[in-house]
Amino acid sequence: MAEIEIKNIAKSFGNYQALHNINLTIHDQEFMVLLGASGCGKSTLLRIIAGLETATSGEVWIGGRRIDHLSPKDRGIAMVFQNYAVFPHLTVFENIGFGLRMQKLPNAEVERRVHRTAELMHIEQLLKRYSGELSGGQRQRVAVARALAMEPDVILMDEPLSNLDALLRMEMRAELKGVLAESKTTAIYVTHDQVEAMSMADRISVMHQGRIAQNSSPVEVYRNPSEKFVAGFIGNPPMNFLPATEVSKGQWSVAGCQFSGPEAHSGAIDFAIRPEDLSPADTGIAAIAKVVEPLGAHLLVTCDVEGHLFRAVLDSDLALRAGDTIHLAPQQDRIRWFDQNTTQAICLS
Amino acid sequence: MHSRTLPYLLILPVTVFLGVFFLYPFVLVAQQAFTTGAGFTFDNFTKVTTHWKFPTSFKNTLLLAAAVVPVQLALALLMATMVTNMKKGRDLVLYVWTIPLGISDLAAGIIWLAIFEQSGFLNSMMQGLGFIEQPTNLISYQSPMLVFVAIALAEIWRATAIMLVILVAGIGLIPKEYYEAAEVFGAGPWKRFTRITLPLLRPSLSTALVLRVILAFEVFAVVQALGGTLFPVLMGETYKYQFELLNGGAAAAIALIILVISIAATLVILRVLRVPKGASI
């Protein structure tokens, strides 16, 4: 059992506050992704869990044991680094077996575990090579095998796929997910790539400016972003926002159209809709197409709605040219509302 | 300019320089060593190696190198690690530690003579503190061990920094991530040093060692200042043949013997510290 509990973790570098009171629980065998733009504090949080960085305040518990005062080797963790950190002076075999040798395991056990994990990662044929003779993808596999060979309670991964090319990344994504599910370890995976996060995570914690903005399942993060930042960060292209004005109780006017929205809300609010939840109709939000990009499967249309940027993902058969005016009807149950001041989502009761 | 000839043209000046000032004199020295006026001969080598002082000076040179270089290596590694881990004042400490490099070896020898001689700092201090009744002559034929220690100390003080600067640069080239990975996978500070720093430092280690060992075989001025005739070394013998006995052939022969020892040591160091293909950073 390796449930990870992060309690009130804060970290500052000089005057700069990198993390503000982070509280997070990661369940046993869960695949948790920390997602955010660079500088949001996600790597710092991971490094605090790993013991490579010391928190200014707060506690980290793994499997019911407080570990933030322990050295990395005593925390029951293994880590995969962004640049792999595969030791260049050791063969692949000795790289995978490095942690096991440090634990002074008997030779036979080291061999058994190295061969087992190498087989799992499909790199048995590389065991005698040095890292200089490997491709980026192969090095990545060695780094993962090295972590798995430790049979850790927790695997920490710091942007492990970001240095691979797109095709390889897609392949490794699926493979990593499978291997980790099988190994039954708890995993924390740091990435700035939302596709990676959506496709791999059991749960996503979206981080922003040293805080956790939202912490829920991938679908929930996508469908019901808790604040405007999340709505704008997740999804490619991101969610559209338009200012709304109240017409009557629960009725809001958005770019000349009327929608039913939150009742009795004080302060200005935004109407939000995902580009793919729009479809061309006779009536709807009037948008002037500025740029039309055929993407094969879809047509990405960048429009102007009363001076606001507005994107729609439409059927690729649609005949549309830049300059055309189009009416876009949003799918009613996908409309979301955000408070303009607090940027928080407004729940419809 | 044709791009194929350009590189050769660019290295031409340095090639000419090395040819005129190193290769040509070297050929002259070799010629001098292998001739006595009557064609090719090994007479010069026979003469110098059968001289009664040769085994002593040969042994002394090797002993001094064997005593000094490992200590310097250990010290340089320790100092380089310390400097690398410093957050502030790193450059200042490095500058201070490299000051002895800027002092000529003869001057360094004289500084240490000022410490060890009968009226030197060490004697005055010991007397002042009441450890000894009156100053004694530390550097004399009666105490060869002390002479050796004094010379070794002076050499260590003078020339450790040359290894230090090479090793500091080398350690700086090792990516931090390797240390973090080693730490996460269970290596403590000592294991990180022996399993990560040392093997990844092999290229710098071999450069530093080759340079230092060659210089150790050529040790002269420090020995001359501190030991004089009490501690004969090969380079001292070369000097004596050339300028006191006016026997250029014999001097050239010893110089070539030093060259051969240096090359042999270099080959051993390069072999021991070689990095297998594909295993460099």
Contacts between the chains, C-beta under 8 A, distances in Angstrom:
chain1	res1	chain2	res2	distance
A	50	B	184	5.9
A	51	B	183	7.7
A	51	B	184	7.5
A	52	B	180	5.3
A	52	B	183	6.9
A	52	B	184	7.1
A	71	B	183	7.6
A	71	B	188	7.9
A	72	B	183	5.1
A	72	B	184	4.6
A	72	B	186	8.0
A	73	B	183	7.2
A	73	B	184	7.2
A	73	B	185	7.2
A	73	B	186	3.9
A	73	B	187	7.6
A	73	B	188	7.7
A	77	B	184	6.8
A	78	B	184	6.8
A	78	B	185	7.1
A	79	B	180	8.0
A	79	B	181	7.2
A	79	B	184	4.6
A	81	B	177	5.4
A	81	B	180	7.1
A	81	B	181	5.9
A	82	B	177	7.9
A	83	B	175	7.3
A	83	B	177	5.5
A	85	B	175	7.6
A	85	B	177	4.2
A	85	B	178	5.6
A	85	B	180	6.9
A	85	B	181	3.8
A	87	B	178	6.2
A	87	B	181	7.4
A	87	B	182	7.8
A	87	B	196	7.1
A	88	B	200	7.0
A	88	B	279	5.6
A	88	B	280	6.1
A	88	B	281	5.3
A	89	B	199	4.1
A	89	B	200	5.8
A	89	B	202	7.7
A	89	B	275	7.2
A	89	B	279	5.1
A	90	B	279	7.9
A	98	B	182	7.5
A	98	B	185	5.2
A	98	B	187	7.9
A	99	B	185	3.6
A	99	B	186	5.4
A	102	B	185	6.0
A	102	B	186	3.4
A	102	B	187	5.4
A	102	B	191	6.6
A	103	B	186	6.0
A	129	B	278	6.9
A	130	B	276	6.5
A	130	B	277	7.6
A	130	B	278	3.9
A	130	B	279	4.2
A	131	B	278	7.4
A	131	B	279	7.7
A	132	B	277	7.6
A	132	B	278	3.5
A	132	B	279	6.1
A	132	B	280	6.2
A	133	B	277	7.9
A	133	B	278	4.0
A	146	B	185	7.1
A	150	B	185	7.0
